Amino acid sequence: MGNDRKIPASDIRGLVEDSHGRIVVATFGGGVLRSNLEKTSFSKVAEDSNARTLYPKLMHRSALSEIWIVTENGLWLLDSERESL
């Protein structure tokens, strides 16, 4: 990602806090990123070869602290423990 202190896309589609206090950012074209509080940086949640989360439309945190991501390719649940979709 180059400079991991910056978000790689300016079109932010969603911003939520996960159950561990980390910020999760959905960017259109830059994918879904999670903050690393110790390093004050961002990293991609999932490297996805078929780009299913590269263009999220919106993101929602449920009452059960689940993070749901809506894309053109479907609805995805972010697994905060395994850091995968």
C-alpha positions as CSV (number, residue, x, y, z in Angstrom):
1,M,0.0,0.0,0.0
2,G,3.0,2.3,0.1
3,N,2.4,4.7,3.0
4,D,0.3,2.7,5.4
5,R,-0.5,5.8,7.5
6,K,-2.8,7.0,4.7
7,I,-6.0,5.6,3.4
8,P,-5.5,4.6,-0.2
9,A,-8.7,6.1,-1.6
10,S,-10.6,9.3,-0.9
11,D,-14.2,8.0,-1.4
12,I,-15.0,6.6,2.0
13,R,-18.2,4.5,2.1
14,G,-18.3,3.5,5.7
15,L,-16.5,4.0,9.0
16,V,-17.2,1.9,12.1
17,E,-15.4,0.9,15.3
18,D,-15.0,-2.9,15.7
19,S,-15.4,-4.8,19.0
20,H,-11.6,-4.3,19.7
21,G,-11.8,-0.6,19.4
22,R,-10.1,-0.5,16.0
23,I,-11.5,1.7,13.2
24,V,-12.7,-0.1,10.1
25,V,-12.9,2.0,6.9
26,A,-14.6,1.0,3.7
27,T,-13.2,2.8,0.7
28,F,-14.5,2.7,-2.9
29,G,-11.5,1.4,-4.9
30,G,-9.2,0.9,-1.9
31,G,-11.0,-1.9,-0.2
32,V,-11.7,-2.4,3.5
33,L,-9.0,-1.3,5.9
34,R,-8.5,-1.7,9.7
35,S,-6.5,0.6,11.9
36,N,-3.5,-0.6,13.9
37,L,-3.6,1.4,17.1
38,E,-0.1,0.6,18.1
39,K,1.5,1.6,14.8
40,T,-1.1,4.4,13.9
41,S,-1.5,2.8,10.5
42,F,-4.0,1.0,8.3
43,S,-3.9,-2.4,6.7
44,K,-6.3,-4.2,4.3
45,V,-8.7,-6.5,6.1
46,A,-8.5,-9.1,3.3
47,E,-6.4,-9.4,0.3
48,D,-9.0,-10.6,-2.2
49,S,-8.0,-12.0,-5.6
50,N,-11.5,-11.6,-7.0
51,A,-11.9,-8.1,-5.6
52,R,-15.2,-8.9,-3.8
53,T,-14.6,-6.1,-1.3
54,L,-12.6,-3.6,-3.4
55,Y,-15.7,-1.6,-4.1
56,P,-17.9,-1.6,-1.0
57,K,-21.2,0.4,-1.2
58,L,-21.7,0.7,2.6
59,M,-20.8,-0.9,5.9
60,H,-22.9,-1.4,9.0
61,R,-22.1,-2.5,12.6
62,S,-25.0,-4.6,14.1
63,A,-26.3,-4.6,17.7
64,L,-24.2,-7.8,18.1
65,S,-21.0,-5.9,17.0
66,E,-20.9,-7.7,13.6
67,I,-19.6,-5.7,10.7
68,W,-21.5,-6.2,7.5
69,I,-20.2,-5.0,4.2
70,V,-22.4,-4.5,1.1
71,T,-20.7,-4.7,-2.3
72,E,-21.7,-5.2,-5.9
73,N,-20.8,-8.8,-5.4
74,G,-22.9,-9.5,-2.3
75,L,-23.1,-9.1,1.4
76,W,-20.1,-10.0,3.5
77,L,-19.5,-10.5,7.2
78,L,-16.2,-9.4,8.6
79,D,-14.7,-11.8,11.1
80,S,-12.9,-9.6,13.7
81,E,-11.2,-12.5,15.4
82,R,-9.7,-14.1,12.3
83,E,-9.5,-10.8,10.4
84,S,-11.1,-12.2,7.3
85,L,-14.4,-12.2,5.4
